[in-house]
Amino acid sequence: MTLVKKNLSNALFKQFDFTRRQSAQAVDALLEIIKQTLANDEEILITGFGRFYINKKRQRRGRNPKTGENLMLDPRRVVKFRATGVLRDKLNGKG
């Protein structure tokens, strides 16, 4: 199952004394905080879960797979995630 915003919102609704609207607003607010933090080149550490951070990629040579033409790819920023040991252990059946 893919976890989508609606599933997160429904989980909040069922687990806490929130209305459906409050649950959706809480999920939207959290995701907006995460987006803004990453856009400001700041890391996000969620204890027991993992760390989201920005990795800066330099300009590099690439190739168009359809035409085989060589080209230069622009520098860009990508989001990376590194799981904590707690999450890794849980995924591997140790926790």
C-alpha positions as CSV (number, residue, x, y, z in Angstrom):
1,M,0.0,0.0,0.0
2,T,1.2,3.5,-0.8
3,L,0.9,5.9,2.0
4,V,-0.8,9.1,0.7
5,K,-1.9,12.2,2.5
6,K,-5.5,10.9,2.8
7,N,-4.2,7.8,4.6
8,L,-2.2,10.0,7.0
9,S,-5.2,12.2,7.7
10,N,-7.4,9.2,8.3
11,A,-4.9,7.7,10.7
12,L,-4.8,10.9,12.7
13,F,-8.6,11.0,12.7
14,K,-8.9,7.5,14.1
15,Q,-6.1,7.7,16.6
16,F,-6.8,11.1,18.1
17,D,-9.8,13.2,18.9
18,F,-9.6,15.3,15.7
19,T,-12.2,16.0,13.2
20,R,-11.5,15.0,9.6
21,R,-10.8,18.6,8.7
22,Q,-8.4,19.1,11.6
23,S,-6.6,15.9,10.6
24,A,-6.2,17.1,7.0
25,Q,-5.0,20.5,8.2
26,A,-2.4,18.9,10.5
27,V,-1.0,16.8,7.8
28,D,-0.9,19.7,5.4
29,A,0.8,21.9,8.0
30,L,3.4,19.3,8.8
31,L,4.2,18.8,5.1
32,E,4.5,22.5,4.5
33,I,6.9,22.9,7.4
34,I,9.0,20.1,6.0
35,K,9.0,21.6,2.5
36,Q,10.0,25.1,3.8
37,T,12.7,23.7,6.0
38,L,14.3,21.8,3.1
39,A,13.9,24.8,0.8
40,N,16.0,26.8,3.3
41,D,18.8,24.1,3.1
42,E,18.1,23.0,6.6
43,E,18.0,19.3,7.7
44,I,15.1,17.6,9.3
45,L,15.8,15.0,12.0
46,I,13.0,12.9,13.2
47,T,14.3,10.9,16.2
48,G,13.7,7.2,15.8
49,F,12.9,7.6,12.1
50,G,15.5,9.4,10.0
51,R,17.1,12.5,8.6
52,F,16.0,14.4,5.5
53,Y,18.7,16.6,3.9
54,I,19.6,18.4,0.7
55,N,22.3,17.1,-1.5
56,K,23.8,19.5,-4.1
57,K,24.7,18.0,-7.4
58,R,27.2,19.7,-9.6
59,Q,26.8,20.3,-13.3
60,R,27.6,17.1,-15.2
61,R,27.7,15.5,-18.6
62,G,24.8,13.4,-19.6
63,R,23.3,11.8,-22.6
64,N,19.8,11.8,-24.2
65,P,18.9,8.1,-24.2
66,K,16.6,8.6,-27.2
67,T,19.0,10.4,-29.5
68,G,22.3,9.5,-28.0
69,E,23.2,13.2,-28.0
70,N,25.6,14.4,-25.3
71,L,24.5,17.4,-23.2
72,M,25.3,19.2,-19.9
73,L,23.0,18.7,-17.0
74,D,22.4,21.8,-14.8
75,P,23.4,21.7,-11.2
76,R,20.5,20.9,-8.9
77,R,19.5,20.1,-5.4
78,V,17.9,16.8,-4.4
79,V,16.3,15.5,-1.2
80,K,18.0,12.5,0.5
81,F,16.9,10.4,3.4
82,R,19.0,8.4,5.9
83,A,17.2,6.1,8.2
84,T,18.2,5.9,11.9
85,G,19.5,2.7,13.4
86,V,16.1,2.3,15.2
87,L,14.2,2.3,11.9
88,R,16.8,0.1,10.2
89,D,16.6,-2.5,13.0
90,K,12.8,-2.4,12.8
91,L,12.8,-3.0,9.1
92,N,15.2,-5.9,9.5
93,G,13.2,-7.6,12.2
94,K,15.5,-6.7,15.1
95,G,13.3,-4.3,16.9
